Amino acid sequence: MPAVQQAFYKSGDIAQALLTHYNAHARTLPWRTPPGQGFANPYHVWLSEIMLQQTTVAAVGSYFQKFTQTWPDFEALAAAQDADVMAAWAGLGYYARARNLLKCARVVVAEYAGRLPQTEAALLKLPGIGPYTAAAIAAIAFGQRAVVVDANVERVVSRLFAVSTPLPQSKPLIRAATDGITPDTHSGDFAQAMMDLGAGICSVRAPSCLLCPVAFACDATRLGNPEVYPAKTPKAAKPQRTGRAYWIERDGHVWLVRRDDKGLLAGMRALPDDQWTARLDGDAIPPVPANWQKLPVNVSHVFTHFSLLLDIAVTSWPMDADDPGDGVWWPLKSLDKAGLPTLFRKAAEAVLNAGERV
C-alpha cells in the first residue's frame, strides 16, 4: 500500500469524507432510515437484505412493499402459510431465500420473542443469514461496528486500494481493507454509504471519479484505470439443459402442480414438466397419457448454475375424466395470482400468446 494511502487508511479521512457525502446524498429507500434519524427497523433491514441477495434494488422495491403490508412483522410472517409466501415471492428468484425467510421468522418468534438478536454471532445462527447479512443487520439495525462487504463494497474497496488479486481469491484482502476504514461509530451509515457509492458513482463501467468523495484516496483513480478493478477469474460457461413443460387445459382452467419440497423451485406452483434438473436434460415423458401437441415455441431461462431451453406440449383434458394426478385446476383469468416462478410464467405466456392451443 503506498505511503500516502496508508495515511488516509489510518486517519479515518476516507470514512469522514464518505459519511459527509452520504448525509447529503443518501438514496431514499423504503427500508432505510435517513442518516441522523436513528436506526432502521430490524425487521425491515432483515427482510430487505434477504431480498437484495443477488437481486437489484429496483427489482426488490415492490416486493418489499407487498411483504411489509401483508406481513408487517416477524409474528405475522411466521404465522403465514408457506404457499402464500412462496406465491408472493414468485418472480424474485432464488427461491431458497423465501423458504429460509419463513424458517428464520419462525425461529425468531419461537426462540427470541419476535425480536432479532443484535450480535453478528447470534444472527449467523439463524436460517438464511450469512456473514454479509449478519454484519449488515448488526450495523444498520443495531448500530454495532461491523464490517459489511457486498459486491458494491468489493468494487469500491478494490479500487481504493488497487487490489490486483482476482476475485474470489481477493475477498480476505478486501475485507481486511474494509475493516481498516470502517469507523467505530456510524458503521451502519458507513456501510450504506459504501453501497450507494458502488451503486452510483463507482459503477462497474465508466465510474464518475470526478464526483467521488473519496477520489483523493483512491489508488485506481491515481493509476488512471479504475475499470480494471476488481479483477475477476474468468467464469466457466454454464451448461445448457433442455426440458419440456406440459399444459393441460379444461374449461378455462390449467392444471398446476406443486413442486417437491426439495430441489430447484421447491414448493412452488408450476406446470408439470419432464423431470429436467441442473444436471440432466428432461426425459420427454408426459405426466399422463393424452393427445399431446408440441407447440412451435420454446422458453429460455438462466439459472445460477445452468441455462434451460424448455419446449411446451399441450392437451385438452376431458370434462368427465379424473384429474391428472395431484394438483389444482387454476382459472386462466387469474393465472397471474398463481405465484408461478418466472420460468413457468414465461411458459404460460408463450402458450397463451400462441393462439389456438388444443
LUMFIZA-469555 format. One record per residue (C-alpha): x, y, z. Coordinates in nm, 4 decimals. Layout:
N
- u, v, w
- X, Y, Z $
...
END
This chain:
358
- u, v, w
- 0.0000, 0.0000, 0.0000 $
- 0.1510, 0.3394, -0.0930 $
- 0.2595, 0.5605, 0.1983 $
- 0.0030, 0.8300, 0.1137 $
- -0.2696, 0.5668, 0.1105 $
- -0.1566, 0.4384, 0.4497 $
- -0.2048, 0.7870, 0.5901 $
- -0.5652, 0.8032, 0.4713 $
- -0.6139, 0.4440, 0.5828 $
- -0.5128, 0.5257, 0.9395 $
- -0.6560, 0.8738, 0.9708 $
- -1.0198, 0.7993, 0.9011 $
- -1.0342, 1.0626, 0.6262 $
- -1.1994, 0.8130, 0.3921 $
- -1.4770, 0.7362, 0.6382 $
- -1.5349, 1.1020, 0.7236 $
- -1.5480, 1.2091, 0.3597 $
- -1.7861, 0.9295, 0.2727 $
- -2.0176, 0.9922, 0.5688 $
- -2.0331, 1.3630, 0.4863 $
- -2.1294, 1.2777, 0.1290 $
- -2.3871, 1.0234, 0.2486 $
- -2.5527, 1.2750, 0.4782 $
- -2.6255, 1.4900, 0.1743 $
- -2.6839, 1.2296, -0.0956 $
- -2.8185, 0.9101, 0.0656 $
- -3.0631, 0.7190, -0.1513 $
- -3.4224, 0.7177, -0.0294 $
- -3.5228, 0.3519, 0.0050 $
- -3.8354, 0.2123, 0.1745 $
- -3.6359, 0.0046, 0.4250 $
- -3.3959, 0.2813, 0.5241 $
- -3.3966, 0.5414, 0.7962 $
- -3.2381, 0.8682, 0.6703 $
- -2.8925, 0.9476, 0.8142 $
- -2.9044, 1.1100, 1.1543 $
- -3.2541, 0.9816, 1.2362 $
- -3.1729, 0.6713, 1.4375 $
- -3.1511, 0.3051, 1.3477 $
- -3.3727, 0.1332, 1.0936 $
- -3.6493, -0.1153, 1.1779 $
- -3.4684, -0.4524, 1.2269 $
- -3.7478, -0.6450, 1.0519 $
- -3.7237, -0.4134, 0.7514 $
- -3.3450, -0.4383, 0.7405 $
- -3.3541, -0.8184, 0.7605 $
- -3.6287, -0.8543, 0.5004 $
- -3.4665, -0.6140, 0.2547 $
- -3.1228, -0.7702, 0.2924 $
- -3.2594, -1.1180, 0.2218 $
- -3.4478, -0.9874, -0.0828 $
- -3.1445, -0.7959, -0.2086 $
- -2.9200, -1.1010, -0.2162 $
- -2.8200, -1.1329, -0.5846 $
- -3.1109, -0.9024, -0.6782 $
- -3.1252, -0.5337, -0.7696 $
- -3.2796, -0.2560, -0.5628 $
- -3.5172, -0.1775, -0.8499 $
- -3.6493, -0.5348, -0.8551 $
- -3.6935, -0.5560, -0.4778 $
- -3.8937, -0.2384, -0.4105 $
- -4.2433, -0.3612, -0.4963 $
- -4.1874, -0.6982, -0.3281 $
- -4.0714, -0.5303, -0.0081 $
- -4.3815, -0.3107, -0.0037 $
- -4.6115, -0.6086, -0.0604 $
- -4.4466, -0.8198, 0.2097 $
- -4.4468, -0.5461, 0.4724 $
- -4.8106, -0.4628, 0.4021 $
- -4.9183, -0.8280, 0.4163 $
- -4.6843, -0.9418, 0.6959 $
- -4.5729, -0.6318, 0.8902 $
- -4.3560, -0.8094, 1.1484 $
- -4.1929, -1.1390, 1.2402 $
- -4.5042, -1.2695, 1.4153 $
- -4.7242, -1.2154, 1.1104 $
- -4.4737, -1.3707, 0.8736 $
- -4.4117, -1.6681, 1.0991 $
- -4.7860, -1.7413, 1.1017 $
- -4.8218, -1.7185, 0.7231 $
- -4.8983, -2.0146, 0.5007 $
- -4.5922, -2.1371, 0.3136 $
- -4.7765, -2.1372, -0.0195 $
- -4.8854, -1.7745, 0.0281 $
- -4.5316, -1.6575, 0.0973 $
- -4.3886, -1.8542, -0.1953 $
- -4.6556, -1.7101, -0.4248 $
- -4.5793, -1.3557, -0.3051 $
- -4.2107, -1.4191, -0.3722 $
- -4.2746, -1.5508, -0.7263 $
- -4.0668, -1.3701, -0.9860 $
- -3.7975, -1.2567, -0.7426 $
- -3.5922, -1.5712, -0.7999 $
- -3.3542, -1.7703, -0.5799 $
- -3.6481, -1.9309, -0.4030 $
- -3.4426, -2.0878, -0.1250 $
- -3.4354, -1.7348, 0.0186 $
- -3.8129, -1.7403, 0.0630 $
- -3.8042, -2.0783, 0.2341 $
- -3.5302, -1.9577, 0.4678 $
- -3.7266, -1.6374, 0.5261 $
- -4.0106, -1.8395, 0.6761 $
- -3.7758, -2.0624, 0.8746 $
- -3.5953, -1.7606, 1.0150 $
- -3.9147, -1.5761, 1.1096 $
- -4.0400, -1.8840, 1.2955 $
- -3.7129, -1.9245, 1.4845 $
- -3.7120, -1.5544, 1.5784 $
- -4.0665, -1.5851, 1.7150 $
- -4.0122, -1.9177, 1.8898 $
- -3.6682, -1.8511, 2.0394 $
- -3.6271, -1.4719, 2.0532 $
- -3.9800, -1.3480, 2.1325 $
- -4.0161, -1.1965, 1.7851 $
- -3.7043, -0.9787, 1.8073 $
- -3.3829, -1.0293, 1.6131 $
- -3.0704, -1.0858, 1.8213 $
- -2.8314, -0.7934, 1.7941 $
- -2.4889, -0.9546, 1.7571 $
- -2.3314, -1.0952, 1.4415 $
- -2.2567, -1.4232, 1.6184 $
- -2.6206, -1.4759, 1.7160 $
- -2.7531, -1.3603, 1.3806 $
- -2.5298, -1.6104, 1.1999 $
- -2.7147, -1.8938, 1.3724 $
- -3.0430, -1.8009, 1.2032 $
- -3.1593, -1.9677, 0.8780 $
- -3.0631, -1.7800, 0.5624 $
- -2.8281, -1.5347, 0.7337 $
- -2.4649, -1.5466, 0.6245 $
- -2.1661, -1.3285, 0.7187 $
- -2.2611, -1.0327, 0.4972 $
- -2.6269, -1.0260, 0.6053 $
- -2.5375, -1.0655, 0.9736 $
- -2.2910, -0.7763, 0.9522 $
- -2.5399, -0.5565, 0.7646 $
- -2.8178, -0.6166, 1.0179 $
- -2.5866, -0.5645, 1.3174 $
- -2.4566, -0.2355, 1.1767 $
- -2.7675, -0.0863, 1.0166 $
- -3.0368, -0.2025, 1.2602 $
- -2.8425, -0.2070, 1.5877 $
- -2.5537, 0.0372, 1.5447 $
- -2.2855, -0.2211, 1.6093 $
- -1.9455, -0.1870, 1.4466 $
- -1.9450, -0.4498, 1.1737 $
- -1.7530, -0.4930, 0.8503 $
- -2.0145, -0.5042, 0.5739 $
- -1.8905, -0.6254, 0.2348 $
- -2.1250, -0.6821, -0.0602 $
- -2.0464, -0.6706, -0.4324 $
- -2.0649, -0.2894, -0.4407 $
- -1.8303, -0.2593, -0.1452 $
- -1.5911, -0.5091, -0.3042 $
- -1.5731, -0.2909, -0.6129 $
- -1.5187, 0.0341, -0.4187 $
- -1.2528, -0.1094, -0.1894 $
- -1.0689, -0.2976, -0.4633 $
- -1.0381, 0.0363, -0.6469 $
- -0.9435, 0.2361, -0.3387 $
- -0.6518, 0.0029, -0.2750 $
- -0.5888, -0.1198, -0.6334 $
- -0.6266, -0.4833, -0.5286 $
- -0.4826, -0.6775, -0.8199 $
- -0.5580, -1.0274, -0.6873 $
- -0.8694, -1.1507, -0.8711 $
- -1.1962, -1.2348, -0.7044 $
- -1.2841, -1.4567, -0.5285 $
- -0.9252, -1.5047, -0.4019 $
- -0.9066, -1.1367, -0.3037 $
- -1.2075, -1.1478, -0.0693 $
- -0.9968, -1.1740, 0.2514 $
- -0.7786, -0.8817, 0.1365 $
- -1.0831, -0.6696, 0.0546 $
- -1.2464, -0.7483, 0.3866 $
- -0.9307, -0.6571, 0.5765 $
- -0.9063, -0.3274, 0.3871 $
- -1.2754, -0.2551, 0.4558 $
- -1.2174, -0.3285, 0.8238 $
- -0.9364, -0.0730, 0.8216 $
- -1.1583, 0.2120, 0.7007 $
- -1.4818, 0.1201, 0.8862 $
- -1.5352, 0.3738, 1.1665 $
- -1.6043, 0.2708, 1.5243 $
- -1.9303, 0.4684, 1.5199 $
- -2.1872, 0.5186, 1.2426 $
- -2.0770, 0.1924, 1.0794 $
- -2.4323, 0.1359, 0.9553 $
- -2.4353, 0.4688, 0.7723 $
- -2.0841, 0.3968, 0.6500 $
- -2.1896, 0.0581, 0.5100 $
- -2.4886, 0.2100, 0.3316 $
- -2.2723, 0.4951, 0.2036 $
- -2.0304, 0.2416, 0.0542 $
- -2.3208, 0.0552, -0.1079 $
- -2.4587, 0.3785, -0.2523 $
- -2.1166, 0.4771, -0.3825 $
- -2.0785, 0.1427, -0.5597 $
- -2.4316, 0.1515, -0.6975 $
- -2.3897, 0.5012, -0.8397 $
- -2.0666, 0.6959, -0.8715 $
- -1.8294, 0.3968, -0.8536 $
- -2.0230, 0.1930, -1.1098 $
- -1.8961, -0.1150, -1.2919 $
- -1.8422, 0.0778, -1.6152 $
- -1.7483, 0.4441, -1.6551 $
- -1.7170, 0.5366, -1.2857 $
- -1.7628, 0.9098, -1.2199 $
- -1.4319, 0.9672, -1.0440 $
- -1.4625, 1.3469, -1.0654 $
- -1.7730, 1.3275, -0.8447 $
- -1.6377, 1.0707, -0.5998 $
- -1.5981, 1.1929, -0.2398 $
- -1.3037, 0.9563, -0.1801 $
- -1.1223, 1.0001, -0.5121 $
- -0.8439, 1.1797, -0.3181 $
- -0.7543, 0.8450, -0.1574 $
- -0.8165, 0.6090, -0.4495 $
- -0.5202, 0.4206, -0.5951 $
- -0.7166, 0.3162, -0.9044 $
- -0.8012, 0.6795, -0.9793 $
- -0.4366, 0.7752, -0.9315 $
- -0.3321, 0.4984, -1.1701 $
- -0.5983, 0.6047, -1.4218 $
- -0.7540, 0.2593, -1.4615 $
- -1.0458, 0.2144, -1.2160 $
- -1.2461, -0.0058, -1.4534 $
- -0.9944, -0.2895, -1.4335 $
- -1.0872, -0.3423, -1.0667 $
- -1.1981, -0.5698, -0.9210 $
- -1.0024, -0.8279, -1.1169 $
- -1.2023, -1.1446, -1.1710 $
- -1.1216, -1.5027, -1.2565 $
- -1.2973, -1.5924, -1.5853 $
- -1.6218, -1.7815, -1.5282 $
- -1.6757, -2.1230, -1.6794 $
- -1.9557, -2.1456, -1.9352 $
- -2.2882, -2.2575, -1.7898 $
- -2.4135, -2.5979, -1.9084 $
- -2.7215, -2.5949, -2.1342 $
- -3.0121, -2.8215, -2.0384 $
- -3.3320, -2.8996, -2.2269 $
- -3.6733, -2.9917, -2.0936 $
- -4.0455, -2.9809, -2.1600 $
- -4.3426, -2.8261, -1.9819 $
- -4.6937, -2.9692, -2.0158 $
- -5.0054, -2.7534, -2.0472 $
- -5.3236, -2.9385, -1.9538 $
- -5.6342, -2.7285, -2.0132 $
- -6.0015, -2.7819, -1.9302 $
- -6.2926, -2.5415, -1.9370 $
- -6.0891, -2.2224, -1.8928 $
- -5.8553, -2.3745, -1.6362 $
- -5.4985, -2.5069, -1.6491 $
- -5.3596, -2.7876, -1.4363 $
- -5.0902, -2.6758, -1.1912 $
- -4.8827, -2.8951, -0.9653 $
- -4.6767, -2.8221, -0.6546 $
- -4.3076, -2.8969, -0.6937 $
- -4.1210, -3.1133, -0.4448 $
- -4.0163, -2.9609, -0.1146 $
- -3.6505, -3.0062, -0.2032 $
- -3.4597, -2.9056, -0.5116 $
- -3.4944, -2.6277, -0.7663 $
- -3.8060, -2.4080, -0.7259 $
- -3.9029, -2.6244, -0.4287 $
- -4.2602, -2.5929, -0.3071 $
- -4.3676, -2.3624, -0.5904 $
- -4.6792, -2.3974, -0.8062 $
- -4.5774, -2.4858, -1.1608 $
- -4.6748, -2.6564, -1.4832 $
- -4.5950, -3.0283, -1.4930 $
- -4.2599, -3.0998, -1.6578 $
- -4.0389, -3.3885, -1.7697 $
- -3.8049, -3.4035, -1.4684 $
- -3.5237, -3.1834, -1.6042 $
- -3.2635, -3.0854, -1.3458 $
- -2.9477, -2.8761, -1.3261 $
- -2.7515, -3.1894, -1.4129 $
- -2.9779, -3.3725, -1.6577 $
- -3.1985, -3.2969, -1.9574 $
- -3.5665, -3.3838, -1.9288 $
- -3.6813, -3.7297, -2.0395 $
- -3.9711, -3.6026, -2.2596 $
- -4.2082, -3.8430, -2.0830 $
- -4.5502, -3.6791, -2.0291 $
- -4.7005, -3.6794, -1.6798 $
- -5.0140, -3.8596, -1.8080 $
- -5.1180, -4.0297, -2.1333 $
- -5.3023, -3.7825, -2.3585 $
- -5.3177, -3.6431, -2.7109 $
- -5.0173, -3.4140, -2.6748 $
- -4.9320, -3.1497, -2.9325 $
- -4.5936, -2.9794, -2.9235 $
- -4.6169, -2.6035, -2.9760 $
- -4.3753, -2.4297, -3.2173 $
- -4.2420, -2.2150, -2.9310 $
- -3.9893, -2.2550, -2.6541 $
- -3.8754, -2.0676, -2.3473 $
- -3.5205, -1.9988, -2.2346 $
- -3.4218, -1.9242, -1.8777 $
- -3.0898, -1.8795, -1.6987 $
- -3.0463, -2.0237, -1.3502 $
- -2.7445, -1.9706, -1.1277 $
- -2.5578, -2.2791, -1.2460 $
- -2.7140, -2.3672, -1.5814 $
- -2.9280, -2.2472, -1.8694 $
- -3.2520, -2.4175, -1.9698 $
- -3.4330, -2.4367, -2.3026 $
- -3.7895, -2.5518, -2.2438 $
- -4.0361, -2.6574, -2.5110 $
- -4.4075, -2.6952, -2.4445 $
- -4.6655, -2.9629, -2.5168 $
- -5.0393, -2.9015, -2.4752 $
- -5.3519, -3.1111, -2.4438 $
- -5.7219, -3.0729, -2.3712 $
- -5.8495, -3.2694, -2.0695 $
- -6.1963, -3.4282, -2.0905 $
- -6.4588, -3.2840, -1.8577 $
- -6.5685, -3.6285, -1.7403 $
- -6.2189, -3.7657, -1.6771 $
- -6.0494, -3.7961, -1.3390 $
- -5.7977, -3.5267, -1.2503 $
- -5.4493, -3.5904, -1.3910 $
- -5.2864, -3.6576, -1.0532 $
- -5.2139, -3.4314, -0.7568 $
- -5.2614, -3.0656, -0.8349 $
- -5.5214, -2.7959, -0.8868 $
- -5.7250, -2.6556, -1.1752 $
- -5.6346, -2.2883, -1.1861 $
- -5.8556, -2.0332, -1.3673 $
- -5.6792, -1.8853, -1.6689 $
- -5.8349, -1.5472, -1.5921 $
- -5.6430, -1.5295, -1.2635 $
- -5.3262, -1.7116, -1.3616 $
- -5.1269, -1.4049, -1.2590 $
- -5.2283, -1.4798, -0.8994 $
- -5.0932, -1.8350, -0.9009 $
- -4.7456, -1.7254, -0.7952 $
- -4.5705, -1.9109, -1.0764 $
- -4.1913, -1.8767, -1.0786 $
- -4.0511, -1.6807, -1.3710 $
- -3.9701, -1.9867, -1.5835 $
- -4.3259, -2.1193, -1.5742 $
- -4.4757, -1.7731, -1.6070 $
- -4.2790, -1.7404, -1.9313 $
- -4.4086, -2.0794, -2.0443 $
- -4.7681, -1.9845, -1.9643 $
- -4.7333, -1.6569, -2.1535 $
- -4.5912, -1.8451, -2.4514 $
- -4.8900, -2.0802, -2.4549 $
- -5.1477, -1.8054, -2.4160 $
- -4.9816, -1.5995, -2.6905 $
- -4.9756, -1.8978, -2.9259 $
- -5.3461, -1.8582, -3.0061 $
- -5.5250, -2.1865, -3.0915 $
- -5.3846, -2.4423, -2.8489 $
- -5.5829, -2.7659, -2.8416 $
END
